[in-house]
Amino acid sequence: MLRDVLNRYCKGEIPLDEAEKLIAGLRLETVSNLAHLDLGRPMRCGIPEVILAEGKDPAQLKRIAKMAVDTTGRCIISRITPEHRRAIQELEGQTGVSVTFHDMAHMAVISRVDAPERTGGIVAVITAGTSDIAVAEEARVIAEEMGCRVCSAYDVGAAGIHRLFPALRTCIDAHVFIVAAGREGTLPAIVAGLVNRPVIGVPVSTGYGYMGHGKAALASMLQSCSVLAVVNIDSGFTAGAFAAQIANMVAER
């Protein structure tokens, strides 16, 4: 694939700046056979590479994160545990990088460079209940790392529907809405029936009993008669990245 890009440049089929972008989009870094970091993803897709801490040994995570931040200047880590947090703090002390912990999202951002410039994209993040906030915060962090401004309104679910309308007014300028809900997952369909913007439903693994752990919420959102997109259970990252792509496209126009 790299050879193809170089051949096209040599033949004069593409200019130098386009060849540079294409090559950057193919960048991979290997960390001691532990991981292959897709460092070209921001160039190809506009989505940052995120390291999932879940299932990783803290020492492994520390090595992978160091490679990522040394190479790109910025590293996002999701689903961190207290053990992962201590390893990241060790990295901060040893290398002098800046670390921001987003405790509610269970995420960390390690950086040697400034935060991404604002694109003009606006994303609204809404939750039905307080138990849904962790997943919503994961979406918020990703959307902000992709340059968006995020408006959030939490605990405005269908059990007290009168709470929703003031929340929608505060987010009226958003280009896209992310709505996270557990239990029966009603709220995304309601929001989609009230706003003239794309709505992304995020089922959350709160709730118990019949079809608990997010299954009922997922089924409800998939069966919605309102028009909305639905991501997998607890997929805050996917919702945040998808919403930011939409918002950034709108802002570019």
C-alpha positions as a Markdown table, in Angstrom:
| # | Residue | x | y | z |
|---|---|---|---|---|
| 1 | Met | 0.0 | 0.0 | 0.0 |
| 2 | Leu | 2.8 | 2.4 | 0.8 |
| 3 | Arg | 4.6 | 1.4 | -2.4 |
| 4 | Asp | 1.4 | 2.3 | -4.3 |
| 5 | Val | 1.4 | 5.8 | -2.9 |
| 6 | Leu | 5.0 | 6.4 | -3.7 |
| 7 | Asn | 4.5 | 5.0 | -7.2 |
| 8 | Arg | 1.6 | 7.3 | -7.8 |
| 9 | Tyr | 3.6 | 10.3 | -6.6 |
| 10 | Cys | 6.6 | 9.4 | -8.8 |
| 11 | Lys | 4.3 | 9.2 | -11.8 |
| 12 | Gly | 2.9 | 12.6 | -11.1 |
| 13 | Glu | -0.6 | 11.2 | -10.4 |
| 14 | Ile | -0.8 | 12.9 | -7.0 |
| 15 | Pro | 0.9 | 16.0 | -5.6 |
| 16 | Leu | 3.3 | 15.9 | -2.7 |
| 17 | Asp | 0.9 | 17.1 | 0.0 |
| 18 | Glu | -1.7 | 14.4 | -0.9 |
| 19 | Ala | 1.1 | 11.8 | -0.8 |
| 20 | Glu | 2.1 | 13.0 | 2.6 |
| 21 | Lys | -1.5 | 12.7 | 3.9 |
| 22 | Leu | -1.9 | 9.2 | 2.5 |
| 23 | Ile | 1.4 | 8.0 | 4.0 |
| 24 | Ala | 0.5 | 9.5 | 7.4 |
| 25 | Gly | -2.8 | 7.6 | 7.2 |
| 26 | Leu | -0.9 | 4.3 | 7.0 |
| 27 | Arg | 1.2 | 4.8 | 10.1 |
| 28 | Leu | 1.5 | 1.9 | 12.5 |
| 29 | Glu | 3.7 | 1.5 | 15.6 |
| 30 | Thr | 4.4 | -1.9 | 17.2 |
| 31 | Val | 4.9 | -2.1 | 20.9 |
| 32 | Ser | 7.0 | -5.2 | 21.7 |
| 33 | Asn | 4.5 | -7.5 | 20.0 |
| 34 | Leu | 1.9 | -6.3 | 22.5 |
| 35 | Ala | 0.0 | -3.9 | 20.3 |
| 36 | His | -0.1 | -2.3 | 16.9 |
| 37 | Leu | -1.0 | 1.4 | 17.3 |
| 38 | Asp | -3.1 | 2.8 | 14.4 |
| 39 | Leu | -1.5 | 6.2 | 14.5 |
| 40 | Gly | -2.8 | 7.1 | 11.0 |
| 41 | Arg | -6.5 | 6.8 | 12.1 |
| 42 | Pro | -6.9 | 10.6 | 12.8 |
| 43 | Met | -5.7 | 11.4 | 9.3 |
| 44 | Arg | -7.8 | 8.7 | 7.6 |
| 45 | Cys | -11.0 | 8.9 | 9.6 |
| 46 | Gly | -10.8 | 12.0 | 11.8 |
| 47 | Ile | -11.1 | 9.7 | 14.9 |
| 48 | Pro | -8.3 | 9.6 | 17.4 |
| 49 | Glu | -6.7 | 6.2 | 18.4 |
| 50 | Val | -8.0 | 5.3 | 21.8 |
| 51 | Ile | -6.3 | 2.7 | 24.0 |
| 52 | Leu | -8.7 | 0.4 | 25.7 |
| 53 | Ala | -7.3 | -0.3 | 29.2 |
| 54 | Glu | -9.8 | -3.1 | 29.9 |
| 55 | Gly | -8.0 | -6.5 | 30.0 |
| 56 | Lys | -4.6 | -5.0 | 29.9 |
| 57 | Asp | -1.9 | -5.4 | 32.6 |
| 58 | Pro | -1.0 | -2.0 | 34.1 |
| 59 | Ala | 2.6 | -2.4 | 33.0 |
| 60 | Gln | 1.6 | -3.2 | 29.5 |
| 61 | Leu | -0.7 | -0.3 | 29.4 |
| 62 | Lys | 2.1 | 2.0 | 30.6 |
| 63 | Arg | 4.4 | 0.9 | 27.7 |
| 64 | Ile | 1.7 | 1.3 | 25.1 |
| 65 | Ala | 0.7 | 4.7 | 26.3 |
| 66 | Lys | 4.3 | 5.9 | 26.4 |
| 67 | Met | 4.8 | 4.8 | 22.8 |
| 68 | Ala | 1.6 | 6.6 | 21.7 |
| 69 | Val | 2.3 | 9.9 | 23.4 |
| 70 | Asp | 5.9 | 9.9 | 22.3 |
| 71 | Thr | 4.9 | 9.4 | 18.7 |
| 72 | Thr | 1.8 | 11.5 | 18.4 |
| 73 | Gly | 2.0 | 13.9 | 21.4 |
| 74 | Arg | -1.4 | 12.9 | 22.7 |
| 75 | Cys | -3.0 | 9.6 | 24.0 |
| 76 | Ile | -6.5 | 8.8 | 25.1 |
| 77 | Ile | -7.1 | 5.8 | 27.4 |
| 78 | Ser | -10.5 | 4.4 | 28.2 |
| 79 | Arg | -12.0 | 2.0 | 30.8 |
| 80 | Ile | -9.2 | 2.5 | 33.4 |
| 81 | Thr | -9.1 | 0.9 | 36.8 |
| 82 | Pro | -7.4 | 2.2 | 40.0 |
| 83 | Glu | -4.4 | 0.0 | 39.1 |
| 84 | His | -4.3 | 1.5 | 35.6 |
| 85 | Arg | -4.5 | 5.0 | 37.1 |
| 86 | Arg | -1.5 | 4.3 | 39.3 |
| 87 | Ala | 0.6 | 3.1 | 36.3 |
| 88 | Ile | -0.4 | 6.3 | 34.4 |
| 89 | Gln | 0.6 | 8.5 | 37.3 |
| 90 | Glu | 4.0 | 6.7 | 37.3 |
| 91 | Leu | 4.3 | 7.6 | 33.6 |
| 92 | Glu | 3.5 | 11.2 | 34.4 |
| 93 | Gly | 6.1 | 11.3 | 37.1 |
| 94 | Gln | 8.8 | 9.6 | 35.0 |
| 95 | Thr | 8.4 | 11.5 | 31.7 |
| 96 | Gly | 6.8 | 14.8 | 32.7 |
| 97 | Val | 3.8 | 14.4 | 30.4 |
| 98 | Ser | 0.5 | 16.1 | 31.3 |
| 99 | Val | -2.3 | 13.8 | 32.4 |
| 100 | Thr | -5.9 | 14.7 | 32.8 |
| 101 | Phe | -8.1 | 12.1 | 34.5 |
| 102 | His | -11.8 | 12.1 | 33.7 |
| 103 | Asp | -13.0 | 10.2 | 36.7 |
| 104 | Met | -16.7 | 9.8 | 35.8 |
| 105 | Ala | -15.8 | 8.5 | 32.3 |
| 106 | His | -13.0 | 6.2 | 33.7 |
| 107 | Met | -10.7 | 7.8 | 31.1 |
| 108 | Ala | -7.3 | 9.6 | 31.0 |
| 109 | Val | -5.8 | 11.9 | 28.4 |
| 110 | Ile | -2.0 | 12.0 | 28.3 |
| 111 | Ser | -0.4 | 14.8 | 26.4 |
| 112 | Arg | 2.7 | 16.7 | 25.4 |
| 113 | Val | 0.8 | 19.1 | 23.1 |
| 114 | Asp | -2.2 | 21.5 | 23.4 |
| 115 | Ala | -5.8 | 20.2 | 23.3 |
| 116 | Pro | -7.3 | 19.9 | 19.8 |
| 117 | Glu | -8.6 | 23.1 | 18.3 |
| 118 | Arg | -12.3 | 23.7 | 18.3 |
| 119 | Thr | -14.0 | 22.8 | 15.0 |
| 120 | Gly | -17.3 | 24.6 | 15.6 |
| 121 | Gly | -19.1 | 21.3 | 15.9 |
| 122 | Ile | -21.6 | 21.1 | 18.8 |
| 123 | Val | -22.7 | 17.8 | 20.4 |
| 124 | Ala | -25.4 | 17.4 | 23.0 |
| 125 | Val | -25.1 | 14.5 | 25.5 |
| 126 | Ile | -28.2 | 13.6 | 27.5 |
| 127 | Thr | -28.8 | 10.8 | 30.0 |
| 128 | Ala | -32.1 | 9.4 | 31.4 |
| 129 | Gly | -30.6 | 8.7 | 34.9 |
| 130 | Thr | -27.5 | 9.3 | 37.0 |
| 131 | Ser | -26.5 | 5.6 | 36.5 |
| 132 | Asp | -26.0 | 6.4 | 32.8 |
| 133 | Ile | -23.5 | 9.2 | 33.3 |
| 134 | Ala | -20.3 | 7.1 | 33.1 |
| 135 | Val | -21.1 | 6.0 | 29.5 |
| 136 | Ala | -22.3 | 9.5 | 28.6 |
| 137 | Glu | -19.0 | 11.0 | 29.9 |
| 138 | Glu | -17.0 | 8.6 | 27.8 |
| 139 | Ala | -18.9 | 10.0 | 24.8 |
| 140 | Arg | -18.3 | 13.6 | 25.9 |
| 141 | Val | -14.6 | 13.1 | 26.3 |
| 142 | Ile | -14.3 | 11.6 | 22.8 |
| 143 | Ala | -16.4 | 14.3 | 21.2 |
| 144 | Glu | -14.3 | 17.0 | 22.9 |
| 145 | Glu | -11.0 | 15.3 | 21.8 |
| 146 | Met | -12.4 | 15.5 | 18.2 |
| 147 | Gly | -12.7 | 19.3 | 18.6 |
| 148 | Cys | -16.4 | 19.6 | 19.5 |
| 149 | Arg | -18.1 | 21.7 | 22.1 |
| 150 | Val | -20.3 | 19.5 | 24.3 |
| 151 | Cys | -23.6 | 20.5 | 26.0 |
| 152 | Ser | -24.7 | 18.0 | 28.6 |
| 153 | Ala | -27.9 | 17.4 | 30.5 |
| 154 | Tyr | -28.1 | 14.5 | 32.9 |
| 155 | Asp | -30.9 | 12.8 | 34.8 |
| 156 | Val | -33.8 | 14.0 | 32.6 |
| 157 | Gly | -35.5 | 10.7 | 31.8 |
| 158 | Ala | -39.0 | 9.6 | 31.1 |
| 159 | Ala | -39.8 | 8.9 | 34.8 |
| 160 | Gly | -40.0 | 12.7 | 35.2 |
| 161 | Ile | -40.5 | 13.8 | 31.6 |
| 162 | His | -41.0 | 17.5 | 32.7 |
| 163 | Arg | -37.2 | 17.6 | 33.3 |
| 164 | Leu | -36.5 | 17.0 | 29.6 |
| 165 | Phe | -37.8 | 20.2 | 28.1 |
| 166 | Pro | -35.6 | 22.7 | 30.0 |
| 167 | Ala | -32.6 | 20.4 | 29.1 |
| 168 | Leu | -33.4 | 20.5 | 25.4 |
| 169 | Arg | -33.6 | 24.3 | 25.5 |
| 170 | Thr | -30.1 | 24.6 | 26.8 |
| 171 | Cys | -28.8 | 22.3 | 24.0 |
| 172 | Ile | -30.9 | 23.8 | 21.2 |
| 173 | Asp | -27.9 | 24.7 | 19.1 |
| 174 | Ala | -26.4 | 21.2 | 19.0 |
| 175 | His | -25.8 | 19.6 | 15.6 |
| 176 | Val | -26.4 | 16.1 | 17.0 |
| 177 | Phe | -27.8 | 14.5 | 20.2 |
| 178 | Ile | -26.4 | 11.5 | 22.1 |
| 179 | Val | -29.0 | 10.1 | 24.5 |
| 180 | Ala | -28.0 | 7.4 | 27.0 |
| 181 | Ala | -30.5 | 5.3 | 28.8 |
| 182 | Gly | -30.7 | 2.1 | 30.7 |
| 183 | Arg | -33.7 | 0.0 | 32.0 |
| 184 | Glu | -36.4 | 0.2 | 29.2 |
| 185 | Gly | -34.4 | 2.8 | 27.2 |
| 186 | Thr | -37.3 | 5.1 | 26.4 |
| 187 | Leu | -35.6 | 8.5 | 26.3 |
| 188 | Pro | -33.8 | 8.4 | 22.9 |
| 189 | Ala | -37.0 | 7.8 | 21.0 |
| 190 | Ile | -38.7 | 10.7 | 22.8 |
| 191 | Val | -35.9 | 13.1 | 22.1 |
| 192 | Ala | -35.8 | 11.9 | 18.4 |
| 193 | Gly | -39.5 | 12.8 | 18.2 |
| 194 | Leu | -38.9 | 16.3 | 19.5 |
| 195 | Val | -35.7 | 17.6 | 17.7 |
| 196 | Asn | -34.8 | 18.1 | 14.1 |
| 197 | Arg | -31.3 | 16.8 | 14.5 |
| 198 | Pro | -29.7 | 13.4 | 14.3 |
| 199 | Val | -30.1 | 11.4 | 17.5 |
| 200 | Ile | -27.8 | 8.6 | 18.6 |
| 201 | Gly | -29.2 | 6.2 | 21.2 |
| 202 | Val | -26.9 | 4.5 | 23.7 |
| 203 | Pro | -28.3 | 1.6 | 25.7 |
| 204 | Val | -26.7 | 1.4 | 29.1 |
| 205 | Ser | -26.2 | -1.8 | 31.2 |
| 206 | Thr | -28.2 | -0.4 | 34.1 |
| 207 | Gly | -31.4 | -2.1 | 35.1 |
| 208 | Tyr | -32.2 | -5.6 | 36.3 |
| 209 | Gly | -34.8 | -8.3 | 36.0 |
| 210 | Tyr | -36.2 | -9.4 | 32.7 |
| 211 | Met | -33.8 | -8.4 | 29.8 |
| 212 | Gly | -31.7 | -6.4 | 32.3 |
| 213 | His | -28.0 | -5.3 | 31.7 |
| 214 | Gly | -29.0 | -3.1 | 28.8 |
| 215 | Lys | -30.8 | -5.7 | 26.7 |
| 216 | Ala | -34.2 | -4.2 | 27.1 |
| 217 | Ala | -32.9 | -0.7 | 26.4 |
| 218 | Leu | -31.2 | -1.9 | 23.2 |
| 219 | Ala | -34.3 | -3.7 | 22.0 |
| 220 | Ser | -36.5 | -0.6 | 22.8 |
| 221 | Met | -34.2 | 1.7 | 20.9 |
| 222 | Leu | -34.0 | -0.7 | 17.9 |
| 223 | Gln | -37.8 | -0.9 | 17.8 |
| 224 | Ser | -38.2 | 2.9 | 18.0 |
| 225 | Cys | -40.8 | 4.5 | 15.7 |
| 226 | Ser | -38.8 | 7.7 | 15.9 |
| 227 | Val | -35.8 | 8.0 | 13.6 |
| 228 | Leu | -32.5 | 7.4 | 15.5 |
| 229 | Ala | -29.3 | 5.5 | 15.2 |
| 230 | Val | -28.3 | 3.0 | 17.9 |
| 231 | Val | -24.9 | 1.9 | 19.1 |
| 232 | Asn | -24.1 | -1.1 | 21.2 |
| 233 | Ile | -24.6 | -1.4 | 24.9 |
| 234 | Asp | -22.3 | 1.0 | 26.9 |
| 235 | Ser | -20.6 | 2.1 | 23.7 |
| 236 | Gly | -19.9 | 5.7 | 24.7 |
| 237 | Phe | -16.8 | 5.8 | 22.6 |
| 238 | Thr | -18.7 | 4.9 | 19.4 |
| 239 | Ala | -21.5 | 7.3 | 20.1 |
| 240 | Gly | -19.1 | 10.2 | 20.8 |
| 241 | Ala | -17.0 | 9.6 | 17.7 |
| 242 | Phe | -20.0 | 9.2 | 15.4 |
| 243 | Ala | -21.6 | 12.3 | 16.8 |
| 244 | Ala | -18.4 | 14.3 | 16.5 |
| 245 | Gln | -18.0 | 13.2 | 12.8 |
| 246 | Ile | -21.5 | 14.5 | 12.1 |
| 247 | Ala | -21.1 | 17.7 | 14.0 |
| 248 | Asn | -17.7 | 18.4 | 12.4 |
| 249 | Met | -19.1 | 17.9 | 8.9 |
| 250 | Val | -21.9 | 20.4 | 9.6 |
| 251 | Ala | -19.4 | 22.9 | 11.0 |
| 252 | Glu | -17.2 | 22.6 | 7.9 |
| 253 | Arg | -20.1 | 23.8 | 5.8 |
